[in-house]
Amino acid sequence: MEILRKSLRGVGLLSWEEGKRIDMSDNVVNLLWGENPIPILDSVKNNIILELDKMNRYPCPMGYLVIDRISKAIGFPAENIVVDNGIDGILNLLSRTIIDPDNVVIITPPTFPVYASTAKLMGGNVREVKLENDFSLDFDKLMDAICENTKAIYIANPNNPTGNLLLTNRQIEEILKRFSGLLVIDECYYGICKSTAVDLVRKYDNLIILRSFSKTLNLAGLRIGYAVGSEYLISAMKGILVNCNPFVLDRLAQAGSVAIEYSDQLGDEFVLAREQFKQKLLTIEKIKVIDTETSFLVLDVFDTGGKASEIIVGMKELGVLIKDSRVYGMDDRYIRIGIPRKDLEDVVIEKLQLVMNDLYSRKCKVIL
């Protein structure tokens, strides 16, 4: 008898750093994951410290403590909110809730690959509507891709790794009117990006909004994700947790969730830090900096004559880790670079300039 599930055959391993052993020490500058470099607030830190002597006790089941804080912050009843281990956990839970074998899901590459992976794991099929060359989403192409078996459409808004908003709220509402399946809007960067479609959840049962404490609230290490949707859908997702994983968030994560009370402050501080780093990047010749609505910036290195992957390798050799965005389906001319700590900004700029100088030197030798 075959031990492994048949659906695993269609889920290849992603060639990204999340599945590899990497140097997590202070010897490297890690810009892989678009983390928020703003220091954790003392009030949040102290709340976490108070939990340390309680590690022998189980946490609040179902993350209800966190749900209540989210409910107060966003103005939705607890019945419309579910939490899990980061947005990755929410995506896995959602696929287990809605995807049947041979259901179709639509994604818009280059985009977050876990949308496709979690659907395939449940036996779903993936249909792609690729973004245009300017990273925009052709709305008509998206609607034309919907078929009878389409169960869900996944949209990162703003998108990872391109950093731009793909849909307006008017377009989102148009999809909800014309599509009977589930529209999944990933608002992982909400707070840094002020645009949100969450109020449409009150009007449409086929919309679910995903959010995270990892970016704006700078708690990536605590892995808190949540979803806001119809009571019907959220109840089903909670039912799976009740049966399979009721202690879904640990005590430290639940204590740290108090950070949601400071969302506006943290978001504004991050946007300022991103802009300051952007200005330093603009000093490097032939690199175009593309503005984003996210916790990272996008660099277009086409005019340098080199490839993004060459620069990424060069930076790694100098102790700076940057994600190769080809794993998302991005062309090898774009670099998705996280925002470093303020004290490391100049270090990153100096090393990037060294890599570019070496690249220009090698290109000149080839020409000669």
DRENDO-305518 format. One record per atom (N, C-alpha, C): residue in three letters; x, y, z. Coordinates in steps of 0.05 Angstrom, whole numbers, padded with zeros to 5 digits, always signed. Layout:
// DRENDO-305518
alaXYZ...
This chain:
// DRENDO-305518
met+00017-00024+00000met+00000+00000+00000met+00018+00025+00000glu+00010+00045-00016glu+00025+00070-00017glu+00018+00086+00008ile+00039+00094+00023ile+00036+00108+00048ile+00028+00138+00043leu+00041+00150+00024leu+00037+00179+00020leu+00012+00184+00004arg+00000+00207+00009arg-00024+00215-00005arg-00018+00220-00034lys-00037+00214-00052lys-00033+00218-00080lys-00029+00248-00087ser-00042+00265-00073ser-00041+00294-00079ser-00013+00305-00074leu+00004+00291-00058leu+00031+00301-00054leu+00048+00300-00079arg+00040+00283-00098arg+00056+00281-00123arg+00055+00307-00138gly+00035+00323-00135gly+00032+00349-00149gly+00043+00372-00134val+00055+00368-00111val+00065+00390-00095val+00096+00388-00094gly+00109+00402-00112gly+00138+00402-00112gly+00149+00420-00090leu+00174+00414-00082leu+00187+00431-00061leu+00194+00458-00073leu+00187+00479-00059leu+00194+00506-00068leu+00224+00511-00062ser+00238+00523-00081ser+00267+00527-00078ser+00272+00554-00064trp+00260+00558-00040trp+00265+00583-00026trp+00277+00577+00001glu+00287+00598+00014glu+00303+00595+00038glu+00287+00585+00062glu+00261+00588+00060glu+00244+00578+00082glu+00247+00548+00087gly+00256+00533+00067gly+00259+00505+00071gly+00288+00496+00074lys+00306+00515+00079lys+00334+00509+00080lys+00346+00517+00107arg+00369+00506+00114arg+00383+00515+00137arg+00398+00541+00129ile+00394+00563+00143ile+00408+00587+00137ile+00420+00598+00163asp+00439+00616+00160asp+00452+00628+00183asp+00434+00649+00195met+00424+00643+00219met+00405+00661+00233met+00420+00678+00254ser+00446+00677+00254ser+00462+00692+00274ser+00464+00721+00267asp+00476+00736+00285asp+00480+00765+00281asp+00503+00770+00261asn+00516+00748+00251asn+00538+00751+00232asn+00528+00759+00204val+00502+00756+00200val+00491+00763+00173val+00468+00783+00177val+00463+00798+00155val+00441+00816+00153val+00419+00802+00138asn+00398+00794+00151asn+00377+00778+00138asn+00354+00797+00128leu+00353+00799+00101leu+00332+00815+00088leu+00314+00798+00071leu+00313+00772+00078leu+00298+00753+00062leu+00268+00757+00063trp+00258+00763+00086trp+00229+00759+00091trp+00213+00785+00095gly+00225+00808+00089gly+00210+00832+00092gly+00201+00838+00120glu+00219+00832+00139glu+00211+00836+00167glu+00212+00866+00174asn+00197+00873+00196asn+00196+00900+00205asn+00219+00905+00224pro+00237+00925+00218pro+00261+00929+00234pro+00256+00946+00259ile+00232+00957+00262ile+00226+00975+00285ile+00226+00958+00310pro+00240+00967+00331pro+00242+00952+00356pro+00214+00947+00368ile+00211+00923+00381ile+00186+00917+00394ile+00180+00937+00416leu+00156+00946+00418leu+00149+00965+00439leu+00152+00953+00467asp+00161+00969+00485asp+00166+00959+00513asp+00140+00948+00525ser+00118+00960+00519ser+00092+00950+00531ser+00086+00923+00521val+00092+00918+00495val+00087+00891+00484val+00107+00871+00495lys+00132+00879+00496lys+00153+00862+00507lys+00147+00854+00536asn+00139+00873+00552asn+00134+00868+00580asn+00110+00849+00583asn+00091+00851+00566asn+00068+00833+00567asn+00076+00804+00561ile+00095+00801+00543ile+00106+00775+00536ile+00122+00763+00559ile+00139+00780+00571ile+00156+00771+00593ile+00139+00761+00617leu+00116+00773+00621leu+00099+00765+00643leu+00089+00736+00640glu+00090+00726+00615glu+00080+00699+00610glu+00101+00677+00614leu+00126+00685+00617leu+00148+00666+00618leu+00146+00646+00641asp+00135+00654+00663asp+00132+00636+00686asp+00108+00618+00684lys+00093+00620+00661lys+00069+00604+00658lys+00072+00583+00636met+00096+00577+00628met+00100+00559+00606met+00092+00530+00612asn+00086+00524+00637asn+00076+00498+00644asn+00046+00496+00640arg+00033+00518+00633arg+00004+00518+00630arg-00003+00521+00600tyr-00024+00507+00592tyr-00034+00510+00565tyr-00044+00538+00560pro-00043+00548+00535pro-00053+00575+00529pro-00083+00574+00527cys-00094+00598+00524cys-00123+00601+00520cys-00131+00586+00494pro-00149+00567+00495pro-00156+00551+00472pro-00168+00568+00449met-00163+00560+00425met-00173+00573+00401met-00164+00601+00397gly-00145+00610+00414gly-00135+00637+00412gly-00156+00658+00417tyr-00175+00651+00434tyr-00198+00670+00439tyr-00189+00696+00451leu-00167+00696+00466leu-00157+00721+00477leu-00148+00740+00454val-00135+00728+00434val-00126+00744+00411val-00150+00752+00394ile-00169+00734+00391ile-00193+00741+00375ile-00207+00764+00387asp-00209+00765+00413asp-00223+00787+00426asp-00209+00814+00422arg-00182+00813+00423arg-00167+00838+00417arg-00170+00847+00389ile-00170+00828+00370ile-00174+00834+00342ile-00202+00846+00338ser-00222+00833+00350ser-00249+00842+00348ser-00253+00871+00356lys-00241+00878+00379lys-00242+00905+00389lys-00228+00925+00370ala-00206+00916+00358ala-00190+00934+00341ala-00203+00939+00314ile-00216+00919+00303ile-00227+00922+00276ile-00257+00925+00274gly-00270+00921+00297gly-00299+00926+00297gly-00316+00904+00285phe-00306+00879+00287phe-00321+00856+00277phe-00326+00837+00301pro-00349+00823+00302pro-00354+00804+00323pro-00334+00781+00322ala-00329+00769+00345ala-00311+00746+00347ala-00319+00723+00329glu-00345+00721+00324glu-00355+00699+00307glu-00345+00702+00278asn-00335+00725+00270asn-00325+00730+00243asn-00295+00727+00241ile-00282+00719+00263ile-00252+00719+00263ile-00242+00692+00272val-00221+00683+00258val-00206+00659+00266val-00177+00664+00265val-00161+00652+00283val-00132+00656+00284val-00118+00630+00278asp-00093+00632+00270asp-00076+00609+00266asp-00047+00617+00265asn-00029+00599+00260asn-00001+00603+00261asn+00009+00618+00236gly+00006+00644+00236gly+00013+00661+00214gly-00006+00658+00191ile-00003+00673+00170ile-00020+00671+00147ile-00016+00644+00133asp+00008+00632+00135asp+00012+00605+00125asp-00007+00586+00138gly-00010+00588+00164gly-00029+00570+00178gly-00057+00575+00170ile-00065+00600+00166ile-00092+00607+00157ile-00097+00595+00130leu-00077+00597+00112leu-00080+00586+00084leu-00084+00556+00085asn-00068+00542+00101asn-00072+00514+00104asn-00099+00506+00115leu-00107+00521+00136leu-00134+00516+00147leu-00156+00521+00127leu-00153+00543+00112leu-00174+00550+00093leu-00176+00528+00071ser-00154+00519+00061ser-00154+00498+00040ser-00167+00472+00051arg-00161+00465+00075arg-00173+00441+00088arg-00203+00445+00091thr-00212+00470+00092thr-00240+00476+00096thr-00256+00476+00070ile-00244+00486+00048ile-00260+00491+00024ile-00252+00475+00000ile-00228+00464-00002ile-00219+00452-00027ile-00225+00422-00029asp-00240+00415-00049asp-00245+00387-00056asp-00227+00379-00079pro-00221+00353-00083pro-00206+00345-00106pro-00218+00355-00132asp-00200+00365-00149asp-00207+00375-00176asp-00221+00403-00175asn-00225+00415-00152asn-00232+00443-00151asn-00210+00459-00164val-00217+00482-00176val-00197+00500-00188val-00194+00524-00171val-00169+00533-00167val-00164+00558-00154val-00148+00575-00174ile-00153+00601-00173ile-00139+00620-00190ile-00119+00636-00174ile-00095+00638-00185ile-00074+00655-00172ile-00063+00674-00194thr-00048+00694-00185thr-00039+00714-00204thr-00009+00718-00202pro+00007+00700-00213pro+00036+00702-00210pro+00048+00725-00226pro+00070+00736-00217pro+00085+00727-00193pro+00071+00735-00167thr+00067+00715-00150thr+00053+00720-00125thr+00062+00699-00104phe+00051+00701-00080phe+00058+00683-00058phe+00052+00654-00065pro+00072+00637-00066pro+00068+00610-00077pro+00052+00591-00058val+00048+00599-00033val+00033+00581-00015val+00004+00579-00022tyr-00007+00599-00037tyr-00035+00596-00046tyr-00038+00571-00063ala-00019+00567-00082ala-00020+00544-00099ala-00014+00518-00084ser+00007+00519-00067ser+00016+00495-00052ser-00006+00483-00035thr-00020+00501-00020thr-00041+00490-00002thr-00065+00479-00017ala-00071+00491-00040ala-00093+00481-00056ala-00086+00453-00068lys-00061+00451-00079lys-00052+00426-00090lys-00052+00404-00070leu-00044+00411-00045leu-00043+00391-00024leu-00070+00377-00019met-00091+00392-00024met-00118+00381-00020met-00129+00370-00046gly-00113+00368-00067gly-00122+00356-00092gly-00133+00376-00111gly-00130+00402-00106gly-00141+00422-00123gly-00123+00427-00147asn-00134+00440-00167asn-00119+00448-00191asn-00115+00478-00191val-00093+00487-00202val-00086+00515-00202val-00087+00527-00230arg-00101+00549-00233arg-00101+00563-00258arg-00088+00590-00254glu-00070+00598-00272glu-00055+00623-00269glu-00065+00645-00288val-00067+00669-00277val-00072+00693-00293val-00048+00711-00287lys-00029+00711-00305lys-00004+00725-00300lys-00007+00755-00301leu+00007+00769-00283leu+00007+00798-00283leu+00019+00809-00309glu+00012+00833-00316glu+00023+00846-00339glu+00052+00854-00334asn+00066+00864-00354asn+00094+00872-00351asn+00098+00894-00330asp+00078+00911-00327asp+00080+00932-00307asp+00069+00923-00279phe+00065+00898-00276phe+00055+00885-00251phe+00025+00890-00246ser+00011+00901-00265ser-00018+00905-00261ser-00032+00879-00267leu-00057+00877-00257leu-00074+00854-00262leu-00095+00861-00282asp-00097+00847-00304asp-00118+00851-00324asp-00144+00840-00313phe-00162+00857-00306phe-00187+00848-00293phe-00203+00830-00311asp-00205+00836-00337asp-00221+00820-00355asp-00208+00792-00358lys-00182+00790-00359lys-00169+00764-00360lys-00175+00747-00335leu-00176+00761-00312leu-00182+00747-00287leu-00210+00735-00288met-00229+00751-00297met-00257+00742-00298met-00261+00720-00319asp-00246+00722-00341asp-00248+00702-00362asp-00237+00675-00353ala-00219+00675-00333ala-00207+00650-00323ala-00225+00634-00306ile-00247+00646-00296ile-00265+00631-00279ile-00280+00610-00295cys-00281+00586-00284cys-00295+00564-00297cys-00315+00552-00277glu-00329+00532-00286glu-00350+00519-00270glu-00339+00508-00244asn-00314+00498-00244asn-00302+00485-00221asn-00286+00504-00203thr-00286+00530-00210thr-00269+00548-00194thr-00281+00552-00166lys-00265+00544-00146lys-00274+00546-00119lys-00265+00572-00106ala-00241+00582-00113ala-00230+00605-00100ala-00211+00621-00118ile-00210+00646-00113ile-00191+00664-00126ile-00174+00676-00103tyr-00148+00674-00106tyr-00129+00685-00086tyr-00116+00710-00097ile-00119+00732-00082ile-00107+00757-00090ile-00092+00769-00066ala-00066+00774-00070ala-00050+00788-00049ala-00053+00818-00056asn-00064+00833-00037asn-00070+00861-00043asn-00061+00879-00020pro-00037+00889-00020pro-00018+00890-00042pro-00003+00863-00046asn+00008+00861-00070asn+00019+00835-00078asn+00048+00831-00068asn+00053+00806-00061asn+00080+00797-00055asn+00088+00778-00078pro+00109+00785-00094pro+00131+00803-00088pro+00132+00829-00103thr+00111+00837-00117thr+00113+00862-00134thr+00107+00887-00117gly+00093+00884-00095gly+00089+00906-00077gly+00066+00926-00083asn+00051+00920-00104asn+00030+00939-00113asn+00002+00928-00107leu-00017+00945-00106leu-00045+00937-00104leu-00054+00927-00131leu-00068+00904-00130leu-00077+00891-00155leu-00106+00898-00161leu-00122+00903-00141leu-00150+00908-00145leu-00159+00932-00128thr-00178+00947-00139thr-00191+00968-00123thr-00215+00955-00109asn-00226+00969-00090asn-00250+00958-00076asn-00273+00955-00095arg-00275+00973-00115arg-00297+00971-00134arg-00294+00945-00150gln-00269+00938-00158gln-00265+00914-00173gln-00270+00889-00156ile-00262+00891-00130ile-00267+00869-00112ile-00297+00864-00110glu-00312+00885-00107glu-00341+00882-00105glu-00353+00871-00131glu-00342+00878-00153glu-00352+00868-00179glu-00347+00838-00181ile-00324+00828-00171ile-00318+00800-00171ile-00339+00785-00153leu-00343+00796-00130leu-00362+00784-00110leu-00390+00782-00121lys-00398+00800-00138lys-00425+00799-00150lys-00426+00778-00172arg-00404+00774-00186arg-00405+00757-00210arg-00394+00729-00205phe-00381+00724-00182phe-00368+00699-00177phe-00381+00686-00152ser-00389+00661-00155ser-00403+00647-00133ser-00384+00633-00114gly-00359+00631-00122gly-00339+00618-00104gly-00328+00638-00084leu-00305+00631-00071leu-00294+00647-00050leu-00272+00665-00061leu-00273+00691-00055leu-00252+00710-00061leu-00235+00714-00036val-00209+00706-00038val-00191+00708-00016val-00173+00732-00020ile-00175+00753-00003ile-00158+00776-00005ile-00138+00776+00018asp-00113+00774+00010asp-00091+00773+00030asp-00082+00801+00035glu-00088+00811+00059glu-00080+00838+00068glu-00058+00836+00089cys-00038+00820+00083cys-00016+00815+00102cys-00003+00842+00110tyr-00002+00861+00092tyr+00012+00886+00097tyr-00006+00908+00107tyr-00031+00901+00115tyr-00049+00922+00125tyr-00037+00936+00149gly-00039+00963+00148gly-00027+00979+00169gly-00003+00995+00156ile+00014+00980+00142ile+00033+00993+00125ile+00019+01004+00100cys+00002+00987+00089cys-00017+00996+00067cys-00044+01001+00080lys-00055+01025+00075lys-00080+01033+00088lys-00105+01023+00074ser-00101+01013+00049ser-00124+01003+00034ser-00134+00977+00045thr-00161+00974+00048thr-00172+00949+00058thr-00200+00945+00046ala-00207+00919+00043ala-00234+00912+00034ala-00250+00899+00056val-00241+00901+00081val-00253+00885+00102val-00282+00892+00107asp-00290+00917+00102asp-00319+00924+00106asp-00337+00910+00087leu-00327+00900+00064leu-00344+00885+00046leu-00352+00858+00057val-00338+00848+00077val-00345+00823+00090val-00373+00825+00102arg-00381+00849+00111arg-00408+00852+00122arg-00430+00849+00101lys-00422+00852+00075lys-00442+00851+00054lys-00441+00825+00037tyr-00418+00812+00036tyr-00415+00789+00019tyr-00404+00765+00035asp-00419+00742+00033asp-00410+00718+00047asp-00387+00703+00033asn-00382+00711+00008asn-00361+00697-00007asn-00335+00712-00008leu-00330+00728+00013leu-00304+00742+00016leu-00291+00735+00042ile-00265+00731+00042ile-00250+00727+00066ile-00224+00744+00064ile-00218+00758+00086ile-00195+00775+00088ile-00174+00762+00106leu-00149+00761+00097leu-00128+00749+00113leu-00109+00772+00122arg-00101+00770+00147arg-00082+00790+00158arg-00062+00776+00176ser-00041+00792+00183ser-00018+00781+00198ser-00009+00801+00219phe+00004+00790+00240phe+00018+00807+00260phe+00047+00810+00253ser+00056+00798+00231ser+00084+00795+00225ser+00097+00821+00214lys+00082+00837+00199lys+00093+00859+00184lys+00089+00886+00200thr+00066+00897+00198thr+00061+00923+00212thr+00066+00920+00241leu+00057+00899+00254leu+00059+00896+00283leu+00085+00884+00292asn+00104+00880+00274asn+00131+00870+00278asn+00134+00847+00298leu+00116+00827+00294leu+00117+00803+00311leu+00120+00778+00295ala+00137+00779+00274ala+00140+00756+00256ala+00148+00731+00271gly+00163+00734+00293gly+00173+00711+00308gly+00151+00697+00324leu+00128+00710+00328leu+00107+00698+00344leu+00086+00684+00326arg+00087+00688+00300arg+00070+00674+00281arg+00040+00676+00288ile+00029+00700+00284ile+00000+00704+00289ile-00012+00713+00262gly-00031+00697+00252gly-00046+00705+00229gly-00076+00703+00236tyr-00092+00718+00221tyr-00121+00716+00226tyr-00136+00721+00200ala-00161+00713+00201ala-00179+00716+00178ala-00205+00728+00188val-00217+00744+00170val-00243+00756+00176val-00261+00748+00153gly-00283+00735+00160gly-00302+00726+00139gly-00330+00722+00150ser-00346+00709+00134ser-00374+00704+00142ser-00374+00685+00166glu-00394+00687+00183glu-00396+00669+00206glu-00398+00640+00197tyr-00411+00635+00175tyr-00414+00608+00164tyr-00386+00596+00158leu-00369+00610+00144leu-00343+00600+00136leu-00324+00599+00160ile-00324+00620+00176ile-00306+00621+00199ile-00313+00599+00219ser-00339+00593+00223ser-00347+00572+00241ser-00337+00545+00231ala-00337+00540+00205ala-00326+00515+00194ala-00296+00513+00199met-00282+00535+00195met-00253+00535+00200met-00247+00530+00229lys-00262+00543+00247lys-00258+00538+00276lys-00264+00509+00283gly-00284+00497+00269gly-00290+00469+00274gly-00267+00451+00270ile-00252+00456+00249ile-00228+00440+00243ile-00207+00444+00266leu-00204+00468+00275leu-00185+00473+00297leu-00194+00459+00322val-00220+00461+00328val-00230+00447+00352val-00223+00418+00352asn-00226+00405+00329asn-00222+00376+00327asn-00192+00369+00324cys-00176+00387+00313cys-00148+00379+00306cys-00127+00395+00320asn-00132+00420+00328asn-00111+00437+00339asn-00123+00459+00356pro-00136+00453+00378pro-00150+00475+00393pro-00131+00495+00406phe-00107+00486+00413phe-00088+00505+00426phe-00070+00517+00404val-00083+00533+00387val-00071+00541+00362val-00049+00562+00364leu-00050+00579+00384leu-00029+00599+00389leu-00018+00595+00417asp+00009+00597+00419asp+00021+00592+00445asp+00017+00617+00464arg+00026+00614+00488arg+00021+00635+00508arg+00036+00661+00501leu+00060+00659+00490leu+00076+00683+00483leu+00063+00698+00460ala+00053+00684+00440ala+00039+00696+00418ala+00014+00711+00428gln-00001+00698+00445gln-00026+00710+00455gln-00020+00735+00472ala+00002+00734+00487ala+00009+00757+00503ala+00018+00780+00484gly+00034+00774+00464gly+00044+00794+00445gly+00022+00807+00428ser-00001+00794+00426ser-00022+00804+00408ser-00032+00831+00417val-00025+00840+00441val-00032+00867+00450val-00021+00888+00431ala-00002+00881+00414ala+00010+00900+00395ala-00011+00911+00376ile-00033+00898+00372ile-00053+00908+00353ile-00065+00935+00362glu-00061+00941+00387glu-00071+00967+00398glu-00053+00990+00387tyr-00030+00984+00376tyr-00011+01004+00368tyr-00007+01003+00337ser-00026+00993+00323ser-00023+00988+00294ser-00016+01014+00279asp-00031+01035+00284asp-00026+01060+00269asp+00002+01071+00274gln+00010+01071+00299gln+00037+01081+00306gln+00058+01065+00293leu+00056+01038+00294leu+00077+01021+00283leu+00078+01023+00252gly+00054+01025+00240gly+00053+01027+00211gly+00066+01053+00201asp+00060+01075+00215asp+00072+01100+00207asp+00102+01101+00211glu+00112+01089+00232glu+00141+01088+00237glu+00155+01071+00216phe+00142+01049+00208phe+00154+01032+00187phe+00156+01047+00160val+00134+01060+00152val+00134+01075+00127val+00156+01095+00126leu+00161+01109+00148leu+00183+01128+00149leu+00210+01114+00146ala+00214+01091+00159ala+00239+01076+00157ala+00243+01067+00128arg+00222+01058+00115arg+00224+01048+00087arg+00232+01071+00069glu+00221+01094+00073glu+00227+01117+00056glu+00257+01126+00060gln+00266+01125+00084gln+00294+01132+00090gln+00313+01113+00076phe+00307+01087+00077phe+00324+01068+00063phe+00322+01071+00033lys+00299+01077+00023lys+00295+01081-00006lys+00314+01104-00015gln+00315+01125-00001gln+00331+01148-00009gln+00361+01140-00011lys+00370+01122+00007lys+00397+01113+00005lys+00402+01095-00019leu+00382+01078-00025leu+00384+01061-00048leu+00386+01077-00074leu+00372+01100-00075leu+00372+01117-00099leu+00400+01128-00105thr+00419+01127-00087thr+00446+01137-00092thr+00462+01117-00109ile+00452+01093-00113ile+00467+01073-00128ile+00458+01075-00158glu+00477+01080-00175glu+00471+01085-00203glu+00460+01060-00217lys+00442+01066-00236lys+00431+01046-00254lys+00411+01026-00241ile+00406+01030-00215ile+00386+01014-00202ile+00361+01031-00199lys+00339+01021-00208lys+00313+01034-00206lys+00298+01023-00182val+00290+01041-00164val+00275+01033-00140val+00245+01037-00145ile+00230+01015-00143ile+00201+01015-00147ile+00187+01017-00120asp+00171+01038-00117asp+00155+01041-00093asp+00136+01018-00088thr+00131+01012-00063thr+00113+00990-00057thr+00094+00999-00034glu+00074+00983-00029glu+00055+00987-00007glu+00060+00966+00015thr+00085+00956+00015thr+00091+00932+00032thr+00115+00937+00050ser+00125+00915+00062ser+00148+00917+00080ser+00174+00912+00066phe+00174+00915+00040phe+00199+00912+00024phe+00198+00932+00001leu+00221+00935-00012leu+00222+00951-00036leu+00230+00933-00059val+00224+00941-00084val+00231+00926-00108val+00252+00941-00124leu+00273+00928-00131leu+00294+00940-00147leu+00294+00928-00175asp+00295+00946-00195asp+00297+00937-00223asp+00326+00941-00231val+00341+00920-00236val+00369+00922-00242val+00375+00918-00271phe+00355+00920-00288phe+00359+00915-00317phe+00381+00933-00329asp+00381+00958-00321asp+00400+00977-00333asp+00429+00972-00324thr+00433+00956-00304thr+00460+00949-00295thr+00474+00930-00313gly+00459+00917-00330gly+00470+00896-00348gly+00473+00869-00335gly+00467+00868-00309gly+00469+00843-00294gly+00442+00831-00288lys+00442+00808-00275lys+00418+00795-00267lys+00414+00797-00237ala+00389+00797-00229ala+00383+00799-00200ala+00397+00776-00185ser+00396+00752-00196ser+00407+00729-00182ser+00438+00732-00178glu+00452+00746-00197glu+00480+00751-00193glu+00485+00769-00170ile+00469+00789-00167ile+00472+00809-00146ile+00465+00796-00119ile+00445+00779-00119ile+00437+00765-00094ile+00459+00747-00084val+00472+00733-00103val+00495+00715-00096val+00518+00732-00085gly+00524+00754-00098gly+00545+00772-00089gly+00540+00783-00061met+00515+00790-00055met+00508+00801-00029met+00510+00779-00008lys+00503+00755-00015lys+00505+00732+00004lys+00534+00728+00012glu+00552+00730-00008glu+00580+00726-00002glu+00591+00747+00017leu+00577+00770+00018leu+00585+00792+00036leu+00568+00792+00062gly+00552+00772+00065gly+00537+00769+00090gly+00510+00783+00091val+00498+00788+00068val+00472+00800+00067val+00453+00781+00051leu+00432+00771+00064leu+00414+00752+00051leu+00390+00766+00039ile+00386+00761+00013ile+00363+00773-00001ile+00349+00750-00016lys+00323+00750-00016lys+00308+00728-00029lys+00310+00730-00059asp+00314+00707-00072asp+00313+00705-00101asp+00283+00702-00109ser+00272+00723-00120ser+00243+00724-00125ser+00234+00708-00149arg+00253+00694-00162arg+00244+00676-00183arg+00226+00654-00172val+00228+00648-00146val+00211+00628-00134val+00182+00637-00135tyr+00177+00663-00137tyr+00150+00673-00140tyr+00140+00674-00169gly+00159+00670-00187gly+00153+00673-00216gly+00161+00700-00227met+00179+00714-00212met+00188+00740-00221met+00211+00739-00240asp+00213+00758-00258asp+00236+00758-00277asp+00262+00763-00262asp+00284+00754-00274asp+00310+00756-00261asp+00323+00784-00266arg+00306+00804-00264arg+00315+00832-00265arg+00306+00847-00240tyr+00290+00834-00224tyr+00279+00847-00201tyr+00289+00835-00175ile+00294+00852-00155ile+00303+00844-00129ile+00282+00854-00109arg+00272+00836-00092arg+00254+00843-00070arg+00272+00845-00045ile+00276+00869-00035ile+00295+00873-00013ile+00280+00884+00011gly+00285+00871+00034gly+00273+00879+00059gly+00286+00905+00069ile+00275+00916+00090ile+00285+00941+00102ile+00302+00934+00126pro+00327+00941+00126pro+00345+00934+00148pro+00340+00952+00173arg+00351+00943+00195arg+00352+00961+00219arg+00367+00986+00212lys+00359+01008+00225lys+00371+01034+00219lys+00402+01033+00221asp+00413+01019+00241asp+00441+01018+00244asp+00455+01001+00223leu+00440+00986+00207leu+00451+00969+00186leu+00446+00980+00158glu+00432+01002+00156glu+00425+01012+00129glu+00450+01019+00113asp+00469+01033+00125asp+00493+01041+00110asp+00510+01016+00104val+00510+00997+00121val+00525+00972+00116val+00514+00958+00091val+00488+00957+00089val+00475+00944+00065val+00481+00960+00040ile+00479+00986+00042ile+00484+01003+00018ile+00513+01000+00009glu+00532+01000+00028glu+00560+00998+00021glu+00566+00971+00007lys+00554+00950+00018lys+00559+00923+00006lys+00545+00920-00021leu+00522+00932-00024leu+00509+00932-00050leu+00525+00947-00070gln+00537+00970-00062gln+00554+00985-00081gln+00578+00969-00088leu+00590+00954-00069leu+00613+00937-00075leu+00606+00916-00096val+00583+00903-00092val+00574+00883-00111val+00569+00895-00139met+00557+00919-00140met+00552+00931-00165met+00578+00939-00179asn+00598+00949-00163asn+00624+00956-00175asn+00637+00932-00187asp+00635+00909-00172asp+00647+00885-00183asp+00633+00875-00208leu+00607+00879-00208leu+00591+00871-00232leu+00599+00888-00256tyr+00601+00914-00252tyr+00609+00932-00274tyr+00637+00925-00284ser+00655+00919-00265ser+00682+00912-00273ser+00683+00887-00290arg+00668+00867-00282arg+00668+00842-00298arg+00656+00846-00325lys+00635+00863-00326lys+00622+00868-00352lys+00641+00883-00371cys+00656+00901-00359cys+00676+00916-00376cys+00697+00898-00387lys+00706+00879-00371lys+00727+00860-00380lys+00717+00843-00403val+00691+00835-00401val+00680+00819-00422val+00679+00835-00448ile+00672+00861-00446ile+00670+00878-00470ile+00698+00881-00482leu+00718+00885-00465leu+00745+00888-00475leu+00756+00862-00488
